[in-house]
Amino acid sequence: VADGASAVSDGRQAEPLQSPQYIDSAGIDLDGCREAIDRIDRELVALLEERFDVARQVIRYKERRGLPVLDKRREDALLAGLSGFCREETFPYIKEDFAMIMEQSRNFQEEHRLSFGLLGRTLGHSHSPRVHKMLGGYEYGLFERTEDQLDEFMTAGTFQGISVTIPYKRAVIPYCSQLSARAKACNSVNTIVRREDGSLFGDNTDYAGFRDTVEASGVDVSGAKALILGSGGVSGTVIHVLRDLGAGPVIDISRSGGDNYETIGKHSDAQIIVNATPVGMFPQAGTALADLSLFPACKGVFDLIYNPLRTQLMLDAEKRGIPTFSGLKMLVAQAAAAAELFTGKAVPDEKTEEVMQKLQAEMENIVLIGMPGCGKTSVGKRLAKDTGRAFVDLDKRIAEETGRTPAEIITADGINAFRAIETETLRRIVRDTSGGNTETGAVIATGGGIVERDENRDLLRENGAVVYLKRPLRRLPLRNRPVSQAD
């Protein structure tokens, strides 16, 4: 407002304005006009604030996918389309105003680009932004880039620090003017910091993350033969850590070469197995590269995957009594080391442990099992309410999807038909993010017989803490429970 003081300019909350009398018998009511302009200005400011908030979301979307800030075709179309909403006399002025608003929106987006983030090819289910926010307090985004987009990102990017994941841990090395001794030794870079002169310094914090995991596991790797599944960027780091801890020999298993998955059986004396591939990672969980029955001497399985918390390889190991360790500790520990490089501030070990525990608690479902009628639904609803989690009643979900209750399916089609439906419904719940469980952790009440299938037990354990509710058999109800009635 150029003419006189306004309620906007002094920052005070103005009283609600009455409809002004623009024209009276004496002519124009200037005070009334000014009051109307003040009201309109407040509305415009609120709308512009909302527009900038949306612009921030737009730049996050574009940053993630490597799209330019300026979309000239869209801006030209918007400006041309204004004529359909404006009077002829105001169109030139409004068009100029909108051109200025879009220019300022671009400036805002450029100035609010992310300084830190994760570079990779597919990052849809990464927990890294939350981990870095909890550890370092800064905003941290995702930069999804194809191989064709990598060069532009590395040479023209505005980032101050990035983490690097599959498949670029070696591909980024040529863009770094200097590497740490650790990065050189591992031939792998997973953390890059931009120096004051604009050059890039490459480091390897995966080393610290995996070493912390091994040392905290309590598994003695000294003198142990180890198999590394995978030959990607992180495998060199794993090999380096194990050798530094005294393991040997350390064998790298790849899809080709003399030591591959077809000939892996010749290393049946292996004592340590590490999965350094994405095989078994959510949402393609349930697969494993190695048959652990081939390795009777195995005393420790490490899987660098952290989602799910227990991969198929880990579940198979647990059944054989082999200690297992997921990639969650490595994720948080390497992120803490990266945060120290990004900010120049130390991250206490207590903070790292706190973040790891919090993340696991949020990711892990609470699964209730037990005989029919033992109270899984009642307990589950109360537990979900008290913990602020989503509640999923598996039998109710089956009824919603099939139009029949479990009892009706069993009576009409038999128990085997019901068990097949139950397994597929459970699979969708624990592996489909649209089910609302995998990313946040839910309370799941199951049917009484779900544990009869090995496949179901694995599905429940992938991201689940399983709780067995017991109730005296004599107190279990039989009504509408054909399985209980039959036995």
C-alpha positions in Angstrom: 0.0 0.0 0.0 1.7 3.2 -1.2 -0.8 5.7 0.0 -0.7 6.1 3.8 0.0 3.7 6.6 -1.6 0.3 6.5 -2.5 -2.5 8.9 0.0 -4.7 7.0 3.0 -2.5 7.3 3.1 -2.0 11.1 2.8 -5.8 11.8 -0.2 -5.4 14.1 -3.3 -7.6 13.9 -6.0 -5.5 12.5 -9.6 -5.6 13.6 -12.2 -7.1 11.2 -13.2 -4.5 8.7 -16.7 -3.6 7.9 -17.8 -3.2 4.3 -16.7 0.4 3.4 -18.9 3.1 1.9 -17.0 3.8 -1.3 -19.2 6.6 -2.5 -21.6 8.8 -0.5 -23.5 12.0 -1.3 -20.3 14.0 -1.0 -18.2 11.8 -3.3 -15.6 9.0 -2.7 -15.0 7.7 0.8 -11.1 7.6 0.9 -10.9 6.0 4.3 -13.3 3.3 3.3 -11.2 2.6 0.2 -8.0 2.4 2.2 -9.7 -0.1 4.6 -10.7 -2.2 1.7 -7.2 -2.2 0.2 -5.8 -3.2 3.6 -8.1 -6.1 3.8 -7.3 -7.2 0.3 -3.6 -6.8 1.0 -3.8 -9.1 4.0 -5.6 -11.7 1.8 -2.9 -11.4 -0.9 -0.1 -11.8 1.6 -1.7 -15.0 3.0 -2.1 -16.4 -0.5 1.5 -15.5 -1.5 2.8 -17.2 1.7 0.8 -20.3 0.7 2.2 -20.0 -2.8 5.8 -19.9 -1.6 5.1 -23.0 0.6 3.9 -24.8 -2.4 6.9 -23.6 -4.4 9.2 -25.1 -1.7 7.5 -28.5 -2.4 7.9 -28.0 -6.1 11.7 -27.5 -5.8 11.9 -30.6 -3.6 10.2 -32.6 -6.3 12.4 -31.1 -9.1 15.6 -31.6 -7.1 14.8 -35.2 -6.5 14.3 -35.9 -10.2 16.9 -33.5 -11.6 14.4 -31.1 -13.3 15.2 -27.4 -13.9 13.6 -24.7 -11.8 12.3 -22.8 -14.9 9.5 -24.4 -16.8 9.0 -21.7 -19.5 6.2 -23.4 -21.3 4.1 -23.6 -18.2 4.9 -19.9 -17.3 4.0 -18.7 -20.8 0.8 -20.7 -20.8 -0.2 -19.3 -17.4 0.4 -15.7 -18.4 -1.5 -16.2 -21.7 -4.4 -17.7 -19.8 -4.8 -14.8 -17.5 -6.8 -12.9 -20.2 -9.7 -15.3 -19.6 -9.9 -14.2 -15.9 -9.2 -10.5 -16.1 -11.0 -7.4 -17.4 -9.4 -5.9 -20.5 -8.3 -2.8 -18.7 -6.6 -4.7 -15.9 -5.0 -7.5 -17.9 -1.7 -5.8 -18.8 -1.1 -4.8 -15.1 -2.1 -8.2 -13.7 0.0 -10.0 -16.3 3.1 -7.9 -15.2 2.4 -8.6 -11.6 2.2 -12.4 -12.2 5.4 -12.3 -14.2 7.1 -10.7 -11.2 5.5 -13.3 -8.8 6.8 -16.2 -10.9 10.3 -14.6 -11.1 10.3 -14.2 -7.3 9.1 -17.8 -7.0 12.0 -19.0 -9.0 14.4 -16.9 -6.9 12.9 -18.4 -3.8 13.3 -21.9 -5.1 16.9 -21.3 -6.1 17.7 -19.9 -2.7 16.0 -22.8 -0.9 17.7 -25.6 -2.7 18.8 -28.4 -0.4 22.4 -28.2 0.9 22.5 -31.9 1.9 21.0 -35.1 0.6 21.4 -38.6 -0.7 22.4 -39.4 -4.3 21.3 -42.6 -5.8 19.2 -44.2 -8.6 16.2 -45.5 -6.7 15.5 -43.9 -3.3 11.8 -44.3 -2.7 12.0 -46.0 0.6 15.1 -44.4 2.1 15.0 -43.4 5.8 18.1 -41.2 5.4 16.3 -37.8 5.5 14.8 -38.6 8.9 18.1 -40.1 10.2 20.1 -37.0 9.2 17.4 -34.6 10.6 17.6 -36.4 14.0 21.4 -36.5 14.0 22.3 -33.1 12.7 19.2 -31.0 12.7 19.4 -30.0 9.0 17.1 -30.6 6.1 18.2 -33.5 4.0 16.7 -34.6 0.7 16.8 -37.3 -1.9 18.5 -36.8 -5.3 17.4 -39.5 -7.7 19.6 -39.5 -10.8 20.0 -41.9 -13.7 23.4 -42.6 -15.1 22.7 -40.0 -17.8 22.0 -37.3 -15.2 25.0 -38.0 -13.0 27.5 -35.8 -14.8 25.3 -32.7 -14.7 24.5 -33.2 -11.1 28.1 -33.6 -10.0 29.4 -30.7 -12.1 26.5 -28.2 -11.8 25.0 -29.2 -8.5 24.6 -26.7 -5.7 24.9 -29.1 -2.8 27.2 -28.6 0.1 27.4 -32.2 1.1 25.9 -35.4 -0.1 25.8 -39.1 0.8 26.2 -41.5 -2.1 24.5 -44.9 -2.4 23.9 -47.6 -5.0 25.1 -47.6 -7.8 27.3 -44.5 -7.7 29.9 -45.1 -4.9 32.6 -45.6 -7.5 31.2 -43.5 -10.3 31.5 -40.3 -8.3 35.3 -40.8 -7.6 36.5 -38.9 -10.8 34.5 -35.8 -9.8 36.4 -35.5 -6.5 39.6 -33.4 -6.5 40.8 -35.2 -3.4 40.0 -38.4 -1.6 40.5 -39.4 2.0 43.0 -42.2 2.7 40.0 -44.4 3.7 38.1 -43.8 0.4 41.3 -44.6 -1.6 41.9 -47.8 0.3 38.2 -48.9 -0.1 38.0 -47.6 -3.7 34.6 -46.3 -2.7 33.1 -42.9 -1.9 29.8 -42.5 0.0 30.2 -39.0 1.4 31.2 -35.8 -0.5 31.8 -32.4 0.9 32.1 -29.2 -1.1 35.1 -27.1 0.0 35.2 -23.3 0.1 36.9 -23.2 -3.3 34.1 -25.2 -4.8 36.1 -28.5 -5.2 34.7 -31.8 -4.0 36.3 -33.9 -1.2 35.4 -37.6 -1.2 35.3 -39.7 2.0 34.1 -43.1 3.1 31.9 -43.2 6.2 30.6 -46.7 5.4 33.9 -48.0 6.8 33.1 -46.6 10.3 29.4 -47.7 10.0 30.3 -51.4 9.2 33.2 -51.6 11.6 30.9 -50.3 14.4 28.4 -53.0 13.4 30.9 -55.8 13.5 32.5 -54.7 16.8 29.1 -54.3 18.5 28.0 -57.7 17.3 30.3 -59.7 19.6 31.2 -62.0 16.7 34.9 -62.7 16.6 36.0 -62.4 13.0 39.7 -62.7 13.6 41.1 -65.5 11.5 37.6 -66.3 10.1 36.9 -67.1 6.5 34.4 -64.6 5.1 32.2 -64.4 2.0 31.1 -61.1 0.7 28.0 -61.4 -1.5 28.3 -58.7 -4.1 31.0 -56.8 -5.9 29.5 -53.3 -5.9 30.8 -50.1 -4.4 30.3 -51.1 -0.7 31.8 -54.5 -1.0 35.3 -53.1 -1.1 34.6 -51.3 2.2 33.3 -54.5 3.8 36.4 -56.4 2.7 38.7 -53.6 4.0 37.0 -53.6 7.4 37.1 -57.4 7.8 40.7 -57.6 6.8 41.6 -54.8 9.3 39.8 -56.8 12.0 41.9 -59.9 11.2 39.5 -61.9 9.1 40.8 -64.0 6.3 40.6 -65.2 3.7 37.9 -62.8 2.6 36.3 -63.9 -0.7 34.2 -61.6 -2.9 31.3 -63.5 -4.6 30.0 -61.9 -7.8 27.7 -63.0 -10.7 30.7 -63.8 -12.8 34.3 -64.8 -12.4 35.8 -67.8 -10.5 33.9 -67.1 -7.3 30.3 -66.8 -8.2 26.9 -67.9 -7.0 27.0 -71.1 -9.0 30.3 -72.2 -7.4 29.7 -70.7 -3.9 29.5 -74.2 -2.5 33.2 -74.7 -2.7 33.5 -72.2 0.2 31.4 -74.4 2.6 33.9 -73.7 5.4 33.0 -70.0 5.5 32.3 -68.7 9.0 31.1 -65.1 8.2 28.7 -64.2 5.4 27.9 -60.6 4.5 25.2 -59.5 2.0 26.4 -56.3 0.3 23.8 -56.4 -2.4 20.2 -55.0 -2.6 18.8 -58.6 -2.9 16.1 -59.0 -0.3 15.4 -55.3 0.2 11.9 -53.9 0.5 9.6 -54.0 -1.5 11.2 -57.1 -3.1 11.8 -58.8 0.2 11.7 -62.6 0.7 14.7 -63.6 -1.5 18.3 -64.5 -0.6 21.4 -65.1 -2.6 22.9 -67.9 -0.5 21.6 -71.2 0.8 22.9 -71.3 4.4 22.6 -75.1 4.5 25.8 -75.1 2.5 27.8 -73.4 5.3 27.7 -75.5 8.5 30.5 -73.5 10.1 28.8 -70.2 9.7 28.8 -68.2 13.0 27.6 -64.8 11.9 25.5 -63.3 9.1 25.6 -59.5 8.4 23.1 -58.0 5.9 23.7 -54.3 5.0 19.9 -54.0 4.2 17.9 -52.3 6.9 14.4 -52.4 5.3 13.1 -55.0 6.2 14.8 -55.3 9.5 15.2 -59.0 9.0 15.9 -60.1 5.4 15.2 -63.6 4.2 18.9 -64.4 4.6 18.7 -63.3 8.2 15.5 -65.3 8.8 17.1 -68.4 7.4 20.1 -67.8 9.6 18.0 -67.4 12.7 16.3 -70.8 12.1 19.8 -72.3 12.2 20.8 -70.5 15.4 23.2 -68.2 13.6 23.5 -64.7 15.0 22.3 -62.0 12.6 22.9 -58.3 12.2 21.0 -55.9 9.9 22.3 -52.8 8.2 20.4 -50.4 10.6 23.3 -49.7 12.8 25.5 -49.2 9.8 23.0 -46.8 8.3 22.9 -44.6 11.5 26.6 -44.8 12.3 27.8 -43.9 8.8 25.2 -41.0 8.8 26.6 -39.7 12.1 30.1 -39.7 10.6 28.8 -37.9 7.5 26.9 -35.4 9.7 30.1 -34.5 11.4 31.7 -33.8 8.0 28.8 -31.7 6.9 28.5 -29.6 10.0 31.9 -29.8 11.6 30.2 -30.8 14.9 30.7 -34.1 16.8 27.7 -36.4 17.1 27.8 -38.2 20.5 27.6 -42.0 20.6 24.6 -41.7 22.8 22.8 -39.7 20.1 23.6 -42.4 17.5 22.2 -45.1 19.7 19.1 -43.1 20.5 18.4 -42.5 16.8 18.9 -46.2 16.0 16.5 -47.4 18.7 13.9 -44.8 17.7 14.1 -45.7 14.1 13.8 -49.4 14.8 10.8 -48.9 17.1 9.0 -46.8 14.4 9.8 -49.2 11.6 8.9 -52.4 13.4 5.3 -53.7 13.5 3.9 -55.2 16.8 2.4 -58.5 15.8 -0.1 -60.3 18.1 -0.4 -64.1 17.7 -2.3 -66.6 19.8 -5.2 -69.0 19.8 -8.6 -67.9 18.5 -10.4 -65.8 21.1 -7.4 -65.1 23.2 -7.9 -61.3 22.9 -5.6 -60.3 20.1 -8.1 -57.8 18.6 -9.1 -56.2 22.0 -5.4 -55.9 23.1 -4.4 -54.7 19.6 -6.9 -51.9 19.5 -5.9 -50.7 23.0 -2.2 -51.0 22.2 -2.6 -49.1 18.9 -4.4 -46.3 20.7 -1.9 -46.0 23.5 1.1 -46.0 21.1 -0.4 -43.9 18.3 0.0 -46.7 15.7 -2.2 -47.9 13.0 -4.3 -51.0 13.9 -4.8 -53.9 11.4 -7.1 -56.8 12.1 -6.1 -59.4 9.6 -9.4 -61.4 9.7 -11.4 -58.1 9.3 -9.2 -57.2 6.3 -9.9 -60.6 4.7 -13.6 -60.1 5.2 -13.5 -56.6 3.7 -11.6 -57.8 0.6 -13.5 -61.1 0.0 -16.9 -60.2 1.3 -16.9 -63.2 3.5 -15.8 -63.9 7.0 -13.0 -66.4 7.7 -15.5 -68.8 9.2 -17.7 -68.6 6.0 -14.6 -69.2 3.8 -13.5 -72.2 5.9 -17.0 -73.7 5.9 -17.6 -73.3 2.2 -14.1 -73.8 0.7 -12.0 -75.5 3.4 -9.2 -74.6 5.6 -6.5 -74.8 2.9 -8.3 -72.3 0.7 -8.6 -69.9 3.7 -4.9 -70.3 4.6 -3.9 -69.3 1.0 -6.1 -66.2 1.2 -4.7 -65.4 4.6 -1.1 -65.6 3.4 -1.6 -63.3 0.4 -3.5 -60.7 2.5 -0.7 -60.7 5.0 1.9 -60.3 2.3 0.1 -57.2 1.0 -0.1 -55.7 4.5 3.6 -56.1 5.4 5.1 -55.4 2.0 2.8 -52.8 0.4 3.4 -49.3 1.7 -0.2 -48.4 0.8 -1.2 -50.7 3.6 0.2 -48.1 6.0 2.5 -50.5 7.9 5.9 -51.0 6.5 7.1 -47.4 6.8 5.6 -46.4 10.2 5.0 -49.7 12.2 1.6 -50.9 13.0 -0.2 -53.2 15.5 -1.3 -56.3 13.6 -3.8 -58.8 15.1 -3.6 -62.1 13.3 -5.8 -65.1 13.0 -5.1 -68.0 15.4 -3.8 -70.4 12.8 -1.5 -68.1 10.9 1.6 -69.5 12.5 0.9 -72.9 11.0 2.6 -71.9 7.8 6.4 -71.3 7.7 5.9 -68.6 5.0 3.6 -66.7 7.3 6.1 -66.8 10.2 8.8 -65.2 7.9 6.4 -62.5 6.8 5.5 -61.6 10.3 9.1 -61.5 11.4 10.5 -59.4 8.6 9.5 -56.1 10.2 7.7 -57.4 13.3 8.2 -57.9 17.0 5.9 -61.0 17.6 4.0 -61.2 20.8 2.3 -64.4 21.9 -0.9 -63.9 23.9 -1.8 -66.9 26.1 -5.2 -67.7 27.6 -6.4 -71.0 29.2 -7.9 -73.3 26.6 -11.0 -73.8 28.6 -11.8 -70.1 28.4 -11.5 -69.9 24.6 -14.8 -69.4 22.7 -16.1 -71.8 20.1 -19.0 -70.0 18.6 -18.4 -69.2 14.9 -14.9 -70.8 15.1 -15.0 -73.9 12.9 -11.4 -74.8 13.5 -11.7 -74.6 17.3 -15.0 -76.6 17.1 -13.3 -79.3 15.0 -10.4 -79.8 17.4 
